[in-house]
C-alpha cells in the first residue's frame, strides 16, 4: 500500500481563506438578498493599470506571429523584466542587486511556500504569530507539527513585533509591512534582526509583498537597505497588491549570490544556485505575456498608475481607521499597510466576531486566530474594496449595536 505524506493530516482541515470562502458561500446561499461586502481576503478590486493592459495586448499580438512567437522562456524569468526590477526597485535606491539574483515567479504564495525545498529538515524554523498562514502550513507539510517549528509571539504589548528568540533559530520568517497586523519594522528593529542573523548564521526569509503601501519614508522597504543583509536574507516581492496582479500572477524572489550556507560536508554552497536548480526543475517560468505586463509596471506611466492605485486603497484604509476609531474600537495598522487589525470589542472570540459581523452587518473580514493563536481576540479588515463599498461597510459598522 502506498503511503501519503502524513504531515498533511496535521494541518487544519482547510486553508484559512478557503474556510472563509465556504462560510460566506453558505451564508449567501441562505440569504440571497444580502448585499455582502468583502473585506476579508486581500484581493484587489481595481482593474489592471492601462499601461499593463497595453503591454499585454502587444505581447498577445507577438504570440500570433511566427517571428515573435515565444515558447518556453527562461525558468528564472526574462532578462527584460529582471533588469527593470534591478534598476528601479534596487539600484535607483542605492541597493546593489544584479539581474541574476532575481527569480521571477507566479506569486509570493508559491515562492514563500516553496523556499523550504532548498532548506534542510533539521533547521529550527522561527515563525511569527500571528502571520500569513502559508509559512506555518508549508513548514508543517515538510516537517510535521514539530518542535523544530518555533512560534515567536507578536502581541499588542510589543506593538505586534517579535522579540529576539531565546533559542537560536536557523531560519526566521519576517513579513513587513505585516500581514495581518499592518505593523511595520523600523530600520533599527530590522537591523537588529540582520545583526542577529549574521551573528548566529541564521537565514531571514523576508516577505515584502506590501512594501508599496509604506507611507513613512523612514521605514525600510527592502531588507537590503540594511547593511550586510545580502549575506543573510532572501526577499520576496509581489505584483499582486501594488499592481493588481492577484489574478494575473507575478512575483519575484531575490536570492543574493553572497548568501552561502555550509553543506554537511562543510563545503560552501550558494543558495542562489540551489534556488536556480529548484526552479529550473520544478517551474517552467511565468508566462511571457504576464512578464511583459509586469515590465510595464516599471514604465513611467505604469509607475504613476500603480502609485494611484495604492493611494486609492490607502484612502480606504484611512476611511476604515477614522470610522472605527470614532466608534471607539481599538485599531492597529492601516497607515503603512492595506490591513487594519482591530481588537474584537468586548474580548469576543474572533470566529464568533466573524459570524456576527457577517450575519448582522453582512460584512466579511478575517478572524485573527486564523493567522495564529496569538491572533485570537483580533480581526483583520482589508482596504482593497471600492471606496463606495468601504464607506458603506464603515456606516454599517458605525450603526451596529
Ligand atoms: C491575504 O488576504 O492575506 C492575502 O490575500 C493572501 C495572499 O496574498 O495569498
Boltz pocket constraint, residues with backbone or C-beta under 6 A from the ligand:
constraints:
  - pocket:
      binder: B
      contacts: [[A, 40], [A, 41], [A, 42], [A, 43], [A, 109], [A, 132], [A, 179], [A, 240]]
      max_distance: 6.0
